[in-house]
Amino acid sequence: MSLRVGVLTGGGDAPGLNAAICGLGRRLVAAGAELIGFEDGWRGLMQDRTRSLQHENFQHLLVYGGTLIGSSGDNPYRHPATDVPKVLATVRRHRLDALVAIGGEGTLGAADRLFRDHALPIVGVPKTIDNDLEATDFTFGFFSAVEVATRAMDDLRSTAESHARVMVVECMGRHAGWITAYAGVAAGAEGILVPERPAHLEELCGRLEHLRQSGAKSAIVAVAEGARVWEDGVCLSSSERDEFGEYRTGGMAELVARRIRERIQWDARHLVLGHLQRAGRPTAFDRIFALRLGARAARLVLEGRFGYMAAMRAGEIVEVPLQTAVAARKLISDKFLDRYESFFLPIGGP
């Protein structure tokens, strides 16, 4: 009797999801397994919505962005008393021998709990443009997002030069500023603001004014949506929390641009890249990277080794326990900030 394997893609979409499904599907189908896609992440397990992937043209699929089985932020542990039993019932109904969860901290956190609490045969694949999973060097989708942000800053430089402006570019990153940091350094930004290093607006405006007095006609400031920005001893970042207990983010680039205009009278405009960072075709690196992770997940399923996540360590694809993968969020290290210290502001905050 052939293996029956389910797969879901949860959380925010990321370039490379289809490539990961390709790597998983090609190897499983070649081994005679049956692959079933659950639509819209954990919601598909809770509502029993499926799509057969048995005859999918996986090789053709890997070049496209998005995910052919959909995604959502639903999580069975948000309402565990009602939703966890629904997930378990769906797994039994489809006689699944394994489930592959492709996602970030939330998706894989639920996978880990289902494995530990209910011995569900689960394997994880790390996906998040935020690159904030501690157990892997990188996550697929990250470098595609960095490429979008870098090109945007490069293109904005020309119009900033033409009109002698500061362009403040907001990148995704609620807790971790990896996209902002990598893109800002790659684009030669004059200032980079990330959640890991609180910054003073006084310092930023002083740096920009010095550049202008030195003859600079333009400047690029890269700002993470979750950056912690201070002015005159007051934190300007939102203290409100959303329904999940997280600080509300967004609007930081607009605020910083307005303060630059007010403090040093240098025309400043803002741009929020938003979901453009998740959109479009994945880079060649992310396609191959996701393909390799999906193939390793298939190998774990075929070997009957559950409770693990495929990961990259020192350039090699390995597996790590799911519990380790979701134990801590990977933030930008002081070593990274020090290495590129001229791009970042000195340590601020109270």
Buried (B, 14 or more C-beta within 10 A) or exposed (E): EEBBBBBBBBBBBBBBBBBBBBBBBBBBBEBEBBBBBBBBBBBBBBBBBBBEBEEBEBEEBBEBBBBBBBBBBBBBBBEBEEBBEBBBEBBEEBEBBBBBBBBBBBBBBBBBBBBEEEEBBBBBBBBBBBBBBBBBEBBBBBBBBBBBBBEBBBEBBEEBEEEEBBBBBBBBBBBBBBBBBBBBBBBEBBBBBBBBBBBBBBBBBBBBBEBBEEEBEBBBBBBBBBBBBBBEEEBBBBEEEEEEEEBBBBBBBBBBBEBBBEBBEBEBBBBBBEEBBBBBBBBEBBBBBBBBBBBBBBBBBBEEEBBBBBBBEEEEBBBBBBBBBBEEEBBBEEEBBEEBEEBBBEEBEE
